[in-house]
Amino acid sequence: MSHLASNLKLLRAGRGRHYTQDVVAAALGISRQRVSTYESGGAEPDTDLLLRIARLYRVSVDRLIGQDMAMLTPAQLREAVSGQDHSVLSKVLHIPVA
């Protein structure tokens, strides 16, 4: 089960963050409606956009889709989005997290 929708919403607006969907949409070059659709689970982004989202939030793709980030402690969440998340997927694919 993918945790993408809930993680996108958490990373945008949860735990002290105050980004609007408009700000995220502009940063990714997509519409606010698409951001809303992804956050509600109505659709999932293609691979290219998923990589851009992961880079925007400085988190690995495997963590973004595979872990319920709402279950992380504040310290774990800070570590996950600080660019220190050196996941196996990122290492294997040589994808920079930040």
Helices and strands as residue ranges (DSSP letters): H 4-13, H 21-28, H 32-40, H 47-57, H 61-66, G 69-71, H 74-80, H 88-93
